[in-house]
Structures are given as structure tokens and as C-alpha cells.
Amino acid sequence: MYKFAHIADCHLGAQKYSELKELEIKAFNTCLDTCMKEKVDFIIIAGDLFHSNLPDMSIVKQAVGKLKEVSDKGIPVYINYGSHDFSPNETSIIDVITESGLLKKLFNGYIVENEAGEEKLKLKFLTDKKTGAKLTGISGRKMGLDDSYYNMLDKKSLEEEDGFKIFVFHTSIKNLLPDFLSKMDGIDIKKLPKKFDYYAGGHIHQRICETQLEGYNIITYPGPPFAGSPKDLEISAKGEKRGFFIVEFDEKIKSVNFCKDYFHEVDLAKYDFLSFKADDKNSNQLYDEIIEKIKQEYVNEKIVILKVKGELSGGKTSDINFQEIKRILNEAGALHVSINHHGLVSKEFTKIRVKGETTEEIEENLLLENIRNIEVGQDELNKKEGAKLAVNLLKALRKSPKPNEKKTDYKNRILSESLEILDLESQ
């Protein structure tokens, strides 16, 4: 029987407060210490090891130190880029650490043209020497641009590969998104190749273990060991457990129906979540309610997440002294206090609305509103046609290089597509 660990979304370097920075690296170290204690045969990191592709070197130093301990135990660590540590030119800190031998990158593909003249992305497998497990996958990219990889993926060759196979990816699968993330960008499950024994996911910051999708065996997301965003802290404060998976296998995954039992909780801090609604209260009434409540709470050594939302019946949002609220909680011994009042509005403020539900709709509406302030020679471009043209041009300019595409070919492709959108000919 073999074991592997599946970790994702560590987001090292995301935290700016010293007390949270300490917990962030402690969570990562706890994951790898547990892997060594459990004597796993290899570790998978499904993207976003760091919060930036070029993070603070003090964070890198600490992470590399722990990865060196793992390497000295003979445990390989396989990794794909996440959307945060992606670099189209392979100049991410992930690439630097990979050169040292402490990480092994999985995403390795090349483009071929099939008989129908379509470009297809073929992926290479990397075989773990000790266990014989075959690993491959696709890195994440910002703003869901990795969609293009899945659209051109040659799934047939992947599905025909024999042996114990793991697919590592960093994107959201729409079919698995929890309700509160239902508007998140992602791909349909049909874009993933079938017949893999395990799908190691990253990007969704909530633990998911799916075993009921025909042809896909087991698909998991461990979520972050600690937190990559204030929203993560709020979810943790509401009771979500953080950690990672350890999976036992031989020729197949064992005990799939009990995969949640493999989840190793990283419980480094206590939380307190306090929620307030402004509805039917003026600013003074709401402020008094918050002060009365927090003075009754036991917050010593806890991460306190305080959320205020709703529409005030009177007064202004600035009437509520959030600095004073934070001071009271800090003096009561809170380890960290995070106050979210972005959802709190006064009646005057609610008159301002953002138009559109998708990024494209919002962009188009903003362009449409502002294009009237620009002098454009062609009258038709002062209307909706001009906004649509700008949106299409933005889409073309956002495209990243294809795997192994030369820089010159990439520049020529983007230029050609842009000229086509503008209905211009190359000089």
C-alpha cells in the first residue's frame, strides 16, 4: 500500500499582518511535517503554493527550508502552477525552486495538428519512480485563461494511458461549485479527461470530495491549509475545517467512500464570527448593538471576524466608529480582528449600482458609458459597436502563449487576431 498527500492553495505571502503571517507558514509546515510523519510516498501541490509568482524572499526562504527537509526524506513533491504563481515565461519562483530539484513541475505539453487541421494539446506523463503512479495535469492561469488549454486538450491519448493515473489541475469545475461560489468562472466537468484514478484539484477554497460523477472516479479539492483571502478567514470562522488529503492506494484508490476520513485537519487557531444586520436600524442603534455584543464575547487568542451589512434606516456608515470596535476587541485579547463592512450602505449610497453580472457585461457597460466622452472619428464607434469592438480587442490581447509557442509566433498571432478584429490589414 502506498500513500500520497494532496495539498493546494497555500497562498504563502498572502497575509500582511504578522500574527496571520505566522499562522500561514505554520499551517504549511504542519502539512509537510504530517506528510513526513505519515511517511507518504509523494506529495502533490495543486497550485498557488505562493500568493504571487515573485513573493517576498523571506517567505520563500522559510518554504524552501521545509521543502528541503521533505526532500532529504526522499519524498518527491509534484506541483503545477496556480493562477497566483503562474508565469507565461516560466520566470515564477516555482521555476526557480524547480531548478533546485525540490519541486517537480507536472504541466508538460506540446501542440500537434490532427487530421482535421485542429490544434490539439498533448500532455506528457511523469512517473513516480517508487510507486509507478503516473501524473500529469494542467496549470492554472489568471482570469480563467486556462480554458483554452482544456478546449484544445487531446483527452483520448490521456484516457488510453494504462496504469494508476492522477490528473492535477487548478481550476474550478462548475458542476462542483458550492452555492456561494455559483457565479465563479470555471469549466464543465466534460472538459476533464475520464479514466483517471484521482483528480487533484486546486482553486476552490473549500473542501470537496466528489465520487458520483460517471467516468471520473474521485475528484477532490482540499481548500487552503490556512487562508488566501479575508473571505477564507470568514469561512473558517463559520466552521469550515482546513487541511489537506492523504490518500492510500495500490492499483486503485482505497476506501473511496470514506475519503473524507483522509482529510487531515490543520487546526492552529480558534475563531469567532460575529454578524450584524443594519436593516431597520439607524447608525446609532447599530453601533450600540455592536458595542454591547462584543463586550460580552470571549475573544482571547481568537481570530475575530466581524461582518456588518444591510441598509441603514438613517444616518451614515461613517457614523459607526469601526476603529473603536477594533480597539475594544484587541484590548480583550483577540489574536486578530478583521471587520468587513463593505455590505453596509446608507440609503443614498444604494442609488449607485454596477451593471452586468459577468466581467464581460460589466466591461461592456462601463465602456459604453464612457465611450461617449471620447472623440472617435467613426460615428458608429460612439455607440454599442464601439464598446463591443473594445471588448473583443481586450479578449485578444489577454491571450497568453500556447505551450512551447515561440515568442515571435505568439506576437505575430496576437497581432494578426487584433488586426482582424479591427478589420485592418498588416502593412
N, C-alpha and C positions, 0 to 999 in steps of 0.2 A: 504494500500500500504506500502510495506517495501523497505528498501534501503540497499545495501551493497557496500563497496568500494573494488576495486581490484588494489593492488599495487604490484610492482615487481622490482627486480634488483636495490635496493637502493645502494648496494655496499658501505656501511658505512665503512670508513677506507681505501678506495682505493686511496684517494688523499694524496700527500705528501707535497704540498705547502699550507701554512697557509691560503691564500686567497681562495683557492679551497676547503680546509677542511671546512672552514666556510660556503661556499655555499652548500656543500654536506649535512651537518647536518641541515642547514636552509631549504633545499628542503624537507628533511624527516619531519621536524617539521611542515612545511607548509601543507604537505599531511595530517598529523594527526590532525592538527588544523582545516583544512577544513572538515575532517570527523566528528569532534565534532560539528562544526558549522552547518553542514548539517544534524546532528542527524542521522547518519547511524546506522543501527541495528547491523551490524558486519563488520569486516574488514578482507580481505584475503591478505596475503603476499605470492606471488607465488615464493618464493626462492630468495637467495642471498640478504638477509637483510644486512649481513655484507660481506666484501670482503674476509675475512679469517674466518676459523672456530674458531680461537682463536685470535680475534682482540685486538688492543690497548684498555686497560681498560678505558681510558679517553673517547673514542668514545662510549664504551658500557654504561658508566655512563650517558652520555647525552641521548642516545637512551632509556635506561630504564626509565629515568625521564619522557620522553614524553609518553612512553607506560603506565606508572603509571597514568598519567593524563587521558588517554583513559580508563583505567580500572576503575578508580574512577567514570567515567560517565556511567559505566555499559555496555561498548561496548566490546565484546569479539574480540580477534584477532587470527585468524586461520592461520597457517603457515606450509609450507613444506620446507625442505632443498633445497637450490640451489646447484649448482656444487661447489660454493666457500665456502659455510658454511656446506658442508656435512662432516659427521664423521661416519665411519663404526661402531665405538664402542660407538656411542651416547655420545661423550665427547665434542661436539661442544658447543660454547657459547649459541646456540639456545636451547640446552637441559638444560643448567643452568637456562636460563630465563624461560623456560617452567616449571621447578620445582617451580619457584616463583609464577606461576599462571598467569603471564602477557601474555603468549603466549600459544596457544593450538596446538600441533602438529597433523597433519592430517594423515600422512602416517602410516597406521597400518595394516599390512598384515601377512598372515601365509601361509605356503606351504602345499598343500594336493596332494595326488596322485589319478588321475582319473582311470576309469575302464581300459583304455588302457595302464596304467602304466606310464603316463606322469605326471611330476610335474607341478602343477598349483598354481599361486599366487592369493589368495583370499584377497580382501580388505574389511575392515570394514568401515561403515559409522559413521560419528559423526553428531548428530542432533543439530542444533542451537535451544536452548530452546525457545527463544522468537518467532522466525519466523517459526520454523518447517522445515527449509531448511536442506537438507541432504548433507553433504560434505565428500568427500574422494579424494584420488589422490595419486600420486607417486612423491617421492623426486627426485631431480637431483643428479647426481654423476659426478665426473670428467671424462673427455675424452670420454663422451658418453657411459659410462659403465652402465647407467640405461637402455640401450637397452634390457639387459637380463630380467629386470622386465617386460617390455612390451611384450617380446617374450613369457613369461610364464603366462601372465595375464589372469585370468578367466573373460572374458568380459561378458559372458552370465549372471552370477549372478548379475553383476552390471547393466546390461541393464534391467533385470527383476524387479529391485527395483522400487517401485512406489514413488510418491511424487515429490516435487521440488528438483532437484539434481544439484550439482555443482561438477565438476571434476577439481582439482587443480594439475598442473604439471609444471615441469621445464625442458623442453627440446625443441629442435627445431622440427617443423613439416616441412619436406622438401617441401610439397605441397604449403606452405605459405611463403617460404623464398623469400625476395626481391632479385633482380638480383645481387646486390653487395655482398650478402651472399650465393650465389647459391652453393658454394663448402663447406659450413658449414656442419658438421655432424648433423644427425637428424634421425627422424623416419618417416615412411609413415603414413599418416592420418589413414589408416586402422587398425593401432595398437591401436588406442584410442577406448574405448567403445562408442557405439552410445547411443542415447536416453537420454542424459543429457541436462538440460536446458541451462547450461552455462559452458564453458570451460575456466578456468582462467589460462593463461599461463605466464611463465617467461622464460628467457634465450635469446630470441631475443631482441636486444636493439633498436627496432623500433616499433612504434605504429602500430598494426594490428587489424582489426576488420572484421572477415570473417563470412558471414551469408549464403553463397550459397552452402555449401557442404552438400549433402543429408544425413540426419540422424544425423547431428551434431549441429543443431540449431546455436548457436553463439559461435565462438572461438575468443578469444582476447589475445593480448599481449600489455600491456601499455608501455613497454620500461622503462628505468630508469628515476626517477624523476630529476636526475641531470646527472651524468656521472660515469661510472665504469671504463672507459679507455680513453686514448687520442683520440681514434677513435670516441668515443661518443661525445667528445667536437667538433671534426671536423664536425660530422653530425649535431650537434646543430647549429654550425656556418653557415652551409649551409641551415638552415631554419627549421629543424625538431623540432616540439614542444614537450616539455617534460611534463609529468604529470602522471595522473592515471585515472581510471574509477570509476564513481559512477553509480550503476545500480538499477533501480526501478523494483520491481516485486511484484506479489501476488502469484497466482498459476502458472503463466508463466512470463517470461521476458516481459516487456512492451516496446513498441516503438522500436523494434529491428532495423527497417530500419533507425532509426535515432540514432543509438548507438554512433556515433561519437560526438553527442551533449552532451554525458555524460562525455566526456573527459575534465578533469579539468586541465587547463594549469598551470604549475608551472614556472612562468617567473621571475626569480630572477636576471638575468644578461643579458647584451647586448653582442653581438658577432660581430666579424669582421673576415671574411675568405679571405685570400689573397693567390692566387695560381700563381706559376711561372713555366714555362717550359724552360728547358735548350736547347732544340733542336735547332741546327744551331747557337748556341752562344758559345763563349769561356767563361772561368771562369770570366774574367774581364768584359766582356759585360753583363753577367748575374748579377754580383754583382752590377754594376752601375744601371741596370734596377730596381733591388730590392730597392736600396737606394733611387732612385728618386721616386719610387712609395710610399714607406712607409712615406716619408717626406710630402706627400700630404694627407695622410689619417688622419681622425679624430678618434682617438682611446681612448680618455679619458674615463676611467672607464669601458672599454670593455675587454672581453676575446678575445685576438687576436690569431688566428690560421693561421700560415704561412706555406705553403706547397711548396716545391721545388722538381721537379722530371725531369726526362729526361736524355739524354746523352750529355755531353759537347762536343763541336766540337774541343776544345783544352783546355789545362790547367788541373789542378787537382781540385778535390772537396775541398781539404783543402785550396785552394786559396781564397775561399769565407769565409769571417770573419762573421760567424753567431753570435758570441758574440757581435760584434759591432752592428749588425742588432737588436739584442735583446735590447741592451743598448739604442738605439735611440727610440725604441718603448716604453720602460719603462719610459724614460725621457719625452715622450709625454703624459704620464698619463695612459698607459694601465694597467688594473687591473691584467692581467696575460698574459704572452706571451708563446706560445708553437710553436716551429719550428720543422717541420718534413721534413728532407732532406734524409730520408732513400732510396727514389727512385731516388736520384741524383747519377749518375755514370760518371766516365771518360771512355774513350774507352778501356783502359787497364783493368779496373775492370769488364767490361761486359763479359770478357772471362770466368769468373767463373760462373757456373750455378748449381743450385740444381736439381738433377734428381728426377723425380717422381711427381705425383700430389697429391697422398694421403699420409697420415702419414705412412701407411704400406709400400708403394712403396719406400718412401724416406728412411725409416729404412732399408729395404732390400738392397737397393743400397749402402747405407753407410756401412752396414755390409759386403757386397760383396767386396767393395773396400778395406776394412781394414782387412778382414779375411786373405788376402794373407800375412799380416805382422805377423801372429800368427802361431806358430808351432803346428799343430794338428796331432795327431798320425794317424788318418784315412785319407787317401788321398782324398776320396770323399767329406769330410767335408771342404776341402780347396776351394771348388767350390760353385756353387749356392745352392747345397743341404745343405751346412753348414749354409749359410745365412738364408735359409728358416727354418731350424731347430731352429735357434736362434730366429727368428720372432715368430714362433709358441710357443716357450717356454716363450717369453715375454708376449704374449697374455694370456697364462695360469696363469702366476704369477701376472698379473694385476687384475685378477678377485677378486671381493670383496665378503664378506659373503652374503649369501641369508638372507632374513628377518627371524629373530628369529633362525638362524642357530648357533649352539653352536661352540665355538672357536675350540674345539678339532675336531669336524666334519669338520669344514672349513679347518683346517690344513691338515687333512687326505685327503680331496677331492683334494686340490691343489697338494699335494704330489703325489697322485695317478695319476692325469692327467699329471703331469710333467714327472713321470716315464714312462707313456705310450708313451709320445712324444719322450722320449729318448730311447724308446724300451728297458727299463730296468725292472727288477723285484724287488719288495720290499724285503729287507733282513729279 
